[in-house]
Amino acid sequence: MYDKTVRRRRAVLALLVVLSLALLTAYFGEAPGGRLHDVQRGFLTVISPIQDGANKALAPVRNLFGWFDDTLHAKSQRDQLRKQVDRLRSELVANEAERRSYQELVALYHLDRQLNVSDYDPVTATVVGKSPNIWYATATIDQGQDAGVQVNDPVINGEGLVGKVTLAAPDGAQVSLITDSTMGVSARIGSSDATGIVQPKVGDPNDLLLQYLPANTQANPGEYVVTSGTIAGPDDSLYPPGILIGQITSVDEESAYKSVNVHPTANLHDLDVVQVLTSTQHSLPASLSRIAASMPPGQRGATGASGEQLASTGAGE
Amino acid sequence: MTGVPSLGLVGRIAALSLAVVFFQIGVVSEVPVFGVNVDLSPLLVAFVGLLCGSMLGAVSGFAVGLLVDLALVQTLGVTSFIFTLIGYWAGRLRELRDPQAALTPLLVGAAATAGSLVTYSLIEFMLGVDAPVSFELVRQIVLGTLVNAIVALPMWALVRRCLVGGLPDDPRRRRRRAYTTGGLSPLSRVR
């Protein structure tokens, strides 16, 4: 009787382990459109309404926990903000005279026109789930293909760029945040035309690194990094130009290409409502950029090795 | 528990697993504590194993892992594999040692969390996921284990409360009770 129990117990364990490894192998080996991915998409479709309902029902609980967390961090945040206000005030005074006398207002006007989000058919979505580990910086939203959301659509919120859609189901979608290890966004420093690729910083997944900038690029801590409006490869997402990504915290000049550390402006730990820009895929700039990205590097222009070229050859992917 | 589990107990485990996973995804994952997120799933699996034995621990670990992987759109099979081993290990701990100390759930919860985080990292490395290899990862594992250890005792109380009605009386515990009361119940001793 005892031997039978032991045999059965070991058989169940072996069966489950083998089943897990078989699932892992099959899932990892198949294409994104494979059968197991379809099952996952189907499951996401089924649980999205449940998650949505649970998210709404549990919002008070989340807010309560958030209130405790906010209270605990309030003092340190206050001190940080005071320092920031002092620094910003001095910067504001220094910039005021230059801002008045120059044509920056015109540039800002153009920037505002470029950032006219309504042109990109934004779909407002609520974040209903987030990955709890540091390996996958992903979030689940409650809008999907039925609302026009497609894979690679950019996702923003009021603070800046959040990420892009990496999986779309009819009633929900998965968003990879800009801190996800698979992400790479073509970007430029606000005051410069040189472009590079923003990727998560290895060793600190909450921060970003703007890489492959030309060595002569001027970059100073405190400057803002925005999307360049170009794409890093044929399968990449077209982020509208000028969307705020983050603020430069420090500059590294250790190699031929300059890289700068960037702290994201969007609070990716506290996402609630986001907007998916659904019309970028079929817009004229997107089509042109895709054509440009599919060309051999030598045919894209005589501007030298830019971030997009490096990325399209694999360095930035 | 070596016999076939009752349907009631399986139903309780299934309902508890669903509730905990949805609560984890919808609430707990969005509230960072000391910069990390509490992960209730490994605690749930370990405590089911600790209460119900190795077989149910392994099966519930596999099911919870699969649910987590499906809901979070992660690589299928990774979490199932880890949670199967955690559930089995916790169940064997109960069957072989039957620890009764008050801090047992805390230690088991911490060990299960640390084991799950380290194994998850190793598997992701083996799968070639481009991820940070640094002090940050070690910090996440250590802090994640500590934070999970803090919530282990309330989680144990919850799991125990939900499952205890479906558990059969354990003969070994009955024997232990008999031993500590001198082999007789207090009423029979009076007589």
Boltz contact constraints between the chains, C-beta under 6 A:
constraints:
  - contact:
      token1: [A, 5]
      token2: [B, 2]
      max_distance: 6.0
  - contact:
      token1: [A, 9]
      token2: [B, 54]
      max_distance: 6.0
  - contact:
      token1: [A, 9]
      token2: [B, 55]
      max_distance: 6.0
  - contact:
      token1: [A, 12]
      token2: [B, 55]
      max_distance: 6.0
  - contact:
      token1: [A, 13]
      token2: [B, 58]
      max_distance: 6.0
  - contact:
      token1: [A, 13]
      token2: [B, 88]
      max_distance: 6.0
  - contact:
      token1: [A, 16]
      token2: [B, 58]
      max_distance: 6.0
  - contact:
      token1: [A, 16]
      token2: [B, 62]
      max_distance: 6.0
  - contact:
      token1: [A, 16]
      token2: [B, 84]
      max_distance: 6.0
  - contact:
      token1: [A, 20]
      token2: [B, 77]
      max_distance: 6.0
  - contact:
      token1: [A, 20]
      token2: [B, 80]
      max_distance: 6.0
  - contact:
      token1: [A, 20]
      token2: [B, 81]
      max_distance: 6.0
  - contact:
      token1: [A, 23]
      token2: [B, 76]
      max_distance: 6.0
  - contact:
      token1: [A, 23]
      token2: [B, 77]
      max_distance: 6.0
  - contact:
      token1: [A, 24]
      token2: [B, 77]
      max_distance: 6.0
  - contact:
      token1: [A, 24]
      token2: [B, 78]
      max_distance: 6.0
  - contact:
      token1: [A, 27]
      token2: [B, 75]
      max_distance: 6.0
  - contact:
      token1: [A, 27]
      token2: [B, 76]
      max_distance: 6.0
  - contact:
      token1: [A, 28]
      token2: [B, 75]
      max_distance: 6.0
  - contact:
      token1: [A, 36]
      token2: [B, 76]
      max_distance: 6.0
  - contact:
      token1: [A, 40]
      token2: [B, 70]
      max_distance: 6.0
  - contact:
      token1: [A, 40]
      token2: [B, 73]
      max_distance: 6.0
  - contact:
      token1: [A, 43]
      token2: [B, 70]
      max_distance: 6.0
  - contact:
      token1: [A, 54]
      token2: [B, 22]
      max_distance: 6.0
  - contact:
      token1: [A, 54]
      token2: [B, 26]
      max_distance: 6.0
  - contact:
      token1: [A, 55]
      token2: [B, 26]
      max_distance: 6.0
  - contact:
      token1: [A, 58]
      token2: [B, 26]
      max_distance: 6.0
  - contact:
      token1: [A, 58]
      token2: [B, 27]
      max_distance: 6.0
  - contact:
      token1: [A, 61]
      token2: [B, 27]
      max_distance: 6.0
  - contact:
      token1: [A, 62]
      token2: [B, 27]
      max_distance: 6.0
  - contact:
      token1: [A, 62]
      token2: [B, 30]
      max_distance: 6.0
  - contact:
      token1: [A, 65]
      token2: [B, 31]
      max_distance: 6.0
  - contact:
      token1: [A, 129]
      token2: [B, 25]
      max_distance: 6.0
  - contact:
      token1: [A, 130]
      token2: [B, 29]
      max_distance: 6.0
  - contact:
      token1: [A, 130]
      token2: [B, 30]
      max_distance: 6.0
  - contact:
      token1: [A, 131]
      token2: [B, 72]
      max_distance: 6.0
  - contact:
      token1: [A, 132]
      token2: [B, 29]
      max_distance: 6.0
  - contact:
      token1: [A, 132]
      token2: [B, 37]
      max_distance: 6.0
  - contact:
      token1: [A, 132]
      token2: [B, 39]
      max_distance: 6.0
  - contact:
      token1: [A, 134]
      token2: [B, 140]
      max_distance: 6.0
  - contact:
      token1: [A, 135]
      token2: [B, 124]
      max_distance: 6.0
  - contact:
      token1: [A, 135]
      token2: [B, 131]
      max_distance: 6.0
  - contact:
      token1: [A, 136]
      token2: [B, 74]
      max_distance: 6.0
  - contact:
      token1: [A, 167]
      token2: [B, 73]
      max_distance: 6.0
  - contact:
      token1: [A, 174]
      token2: [B, 73]
      max_distance: 6.0
  - contact:
      token1: [A, 181]
      token2: [B, 130]
      max_distance: 6.0
  - contact:
      token1: [A, 181]
      token2: [B, 131]
      max_distance: 6.0
  - contact:
      token1: [A, 202]
      token2: [B, 132]
      max_distance: 6.0
  - contact:
      token1: [A, 203]
      token2: [B, 132]
      max_distance: 6.0
  - contact:
      token1: [A, 203]
      token2: [B, 134]
      max_distance: 6.0
  - contact:
      token1: [A, 203]
      token2: [B, 136]
      max_distance: 6.0
  - contact:
      token1: [A, 204]
      token2: [B, 136]
      max_distance: 6.0
  - contact:
      token1: [A, 205]
      token2: [B, 132]
      max_distance: 6.0
  - contact:
      token1: [A, 269]
      token2: [B, 32]
      max_distance: 6.0
